[in-house]
């Protein structure tokens, strides 16, 4: 093998290694950014649902307007349903949002 061929092989492996590093870096960045965004979304949803959860935990009923406002929002609807179901208070959930289509199933 000549020095030129050896040099070409070195360059090839550096390029291949660089491409692999970029791909791995992109996958890592994408994975962490999706997880971070999901965590932020979940925290926002939970902050909206906290007042309802606290009232239910204290044996109080949320107002129909409070429940309606959260049920209208597709981002909070399913979690609201689960909270009311867990608290055995599904009668508070608006009937128009109880269908599978409205729940997004």
Sine and cosine of phi, psi and omega as CSV:
sin_phi,cos_phi,sin_psi,cos_psi,sin_omega,cos_omega
0.00,0.00,0.73,-0.68,-0.01,-1.00
-1.00,0.09,0.24,-0.97,0.01,-1.00
-0.88,0.47,-0.57,0.82,0.00,-1.00
-0.92,0.40,-0.70,0.72,0.02,-1.00
-0.90,0.43,-0.67,0.74,0.03,-1.00
-0.88,0.48,-0.68,0.73,0.03,-1.00
-0.89,0.46,-0.63,0.78,0.01,-1.00
-0.92,0.40,-0.62,0.79,0.04,-1.00
-0.91,0.42,-0.65,0.76,0.02,-1.00
-0.87,0.49,-0.73,0.68,0.01,-1.00
-0.88,0.48,-0.69,0.73,0.01,-1.00
-0.85,0.53,-0.73,0.68,-0.03,-1.00
-0.93,0.36,-0.56,0.83,0.09,-1.00
-0.91,0.42,-0.68,0.73,0.02,-1.00
-0.91,0.42,-0.72,0.69,0.01,-1.00
-0.88,0.47,-0.68,0.74,0.04,-1.00
-0.90,0.44,-0.63,0.78,0.03,-1.00
-0.91,0.41,-0.67,0.74,0.03,-1.00
-0.89,0.45,-0.70,0.72,0.02,-1.00
-0.89,0.46,-0.66,0.75,0.01,-1.00
-0.90,0.44,-0.64,0.77,0.03,-1.00
-0.91,0.42,-0.68,0.73,0.00,-1.00
-0.90,0.43,-0.73,0.68,0.02,-1.00
-0.89,0.46,-0.66,0.75,0.04,-1.00
-0.88,0.47,-0.66,0.75,0.03,-1.00
-0.90,0.43,-0.70,0.71,0.00,-1.00
-0.88,0.48,-0.71,0.71,0.02,-1.00
-0.88,0.48,-0.73,0.69,0.01,-1.00
-0.88,0.48,-0.70,0.72,-0.04,-1.00
-0.90,0.43,-0.70,0.71,0.00,-1.00
-0.87,0.49,-0.74,0.67,-0.04,-1.00
-0.94,0.35,-0.57,0.82,-0.01,-1.00
-0.94,0.33,-0.61,0.80,0.04,-1.00
-0.91,0.41,-0.70,0.71,0.01,-1.00
-0.89,0.45,-0.66,0.75,0.00,-1.00
-0.91,0.42,-0.70,0.71,0.00,-1.00
-0.90,0.43,-0.63,0.78,0.03,-1.00
-0.91,0.42,-0.66,0.75,0.02,-1.00
-0.89,0.45,-0.68,0.73,0.01,-1.00
-0.91,0.42,-0.65,0.76,0.03,-1.00
-0.89,0.46,-0.72,0.70,-0.01,-1.00
-0.89,0.45,-0.64,0.77,0.03,-1.00
-0.89,0.45,-0.63,0.78,0.02,-1.00
-0.91,0.41,-0.69,0.72,0.01,-1.00
-0.89,0.45,-0.71,0.71,0.00,-1.00
-0.90,0.44,-0.57,0.82,0.03,-1.00
-0.92,0.40,-0.51,0.86,0.06,-1.00
-0.96,0.28,-0.53,0.85,-0.06,-1.00
-1.00,0.01,-0.25,0.97,-0.04,-1.00
-0.81,0.59,-0.71,0.70,-0.01,-1.00
-0.86,0.50,-0.61,0.79,0.03,-1.00
-0.92,0.39,-0.73,0.69,-0.01,-1.00
-0.88,0.48,-0.64,0.77,0.02,-1.00
-0.91,0.41,-0.68,0.73,0.03,-1.00
-0.88,0.47,-0.71,0.70,-0.01,-1.00
-0.90,0.43,-0.63,0.78,0.01,-1.00
-0.91,0.41,-0.50,0.87,0.01,-1.00
-1.00,-0.02,0.14,0.99,0.04,-1.00
0.98,0.18,0.21,0.98,0.02,-1.00
-0.98,-0.19,0.35,-0.94,0.04,-1.00
-0.98,-0.22,0.72,-0.69,0.12,-0.99
-0.94,0.35,0.40,-0.92,0.00,-1.00
-0.95,0.30,0.46,-0.89,0.05,-1.00
-0.84,0.54,-0.56,0.83,0.02,-1.00
-0.91,0.41,-0.63,0.77,0.04,-1.00
-0.89,0.45,-0.71,0.71,-0.01,-1.00
-0.92,0.39,-0.68,0.73,0.00,-1.00
-0.87,0.49,-0.69,0.73,-0.02,-1.00
-0.88,0.48,-0.66,0.75,0.01,-1.00
-0.97,0.24,-0.54,0.84,0.02,-1.00
-0.94,0.34,-0.51,0.86,0.04,-1.00
-0.91,0.41,-0.53,0.85,-0.05,-1.00
-0.99,0.15,0.89,-0.45,-0.04,-1.00
-0.90,0.44,-0.40,0.92,0.00,-1.00
-0.96,0.29,-0.50,0.87,-0.04,-1.00
-0.97,-0.25,-0.19,0.98,-0.13,-0.99
-0.85,0.53,-0.78,0.62,-0.07,-1.00
-0.91,0.41,-0.67,0.75,0.01,-1.00
-0.92,0.40,-0.63,0.78,0.06,-1.00
-0.88,0.48,-0.71,0.70,0.02,-1.00
-0.85,0.53,-0.72,0.70,-0.01,-1.00
-0.90,0.43,-0.63,0.78,0.04,-1.00
-0.90,0.44,-0.71,0.70,0.00,-1.00
-0.92,0.39,-0.61,0.80,0.04,-1.00
-0.90,0.43,-0.71,0.70,0.02,-1.00
-0.87,0.48,-0.60,0.80,-0.01,-1.00
-1.00,0.08,0.03,1.00,-0.04,-1.00
0.83,0.56,0.70,0.71,0.00,-1.00
-0.77,-0.64,0.60,0.80,-0.04,-1.00
-0.88,0.47,-0.33,0.94,0.03,-1.00
-0.90,0.45,-0.33,0.95,0.03,-1.00
-0.98,0.20,-0.33,0.94,-0.04,-1.00
-0.97,0.24,0.78,-0.63,-0.04,-1.00
-0.86,0.51,0.72,-0.70,-0.06,-1.00
-0.87,0.50,-0.55,0.84,-0.06,-1.00
-0.92,0.39,-0.28,0.96,-0.01,-1.00
-0.95,-0.30,0.16,0.99,-0.06,-1.00
-0.99,0.11,-0.26,0.97,-0.05,-1.00
-0.94,0.33,0.37,-0.93,0.02,-1.00
-0.89,0.46,-0.60,0.80,0.01,-1.00
-0.90,0.44,-0.67,0.74,0.01,-1.00
-0.94,0.35,-0.49,0.87,0.02,-1.00
-0.98,0.20,-0.23,0.97,0.01,-1.00
1.00,0.09,0.31,0.95,-0.01,-1.00
-0.99,0.15,0.00,0.00,0.00,0.00
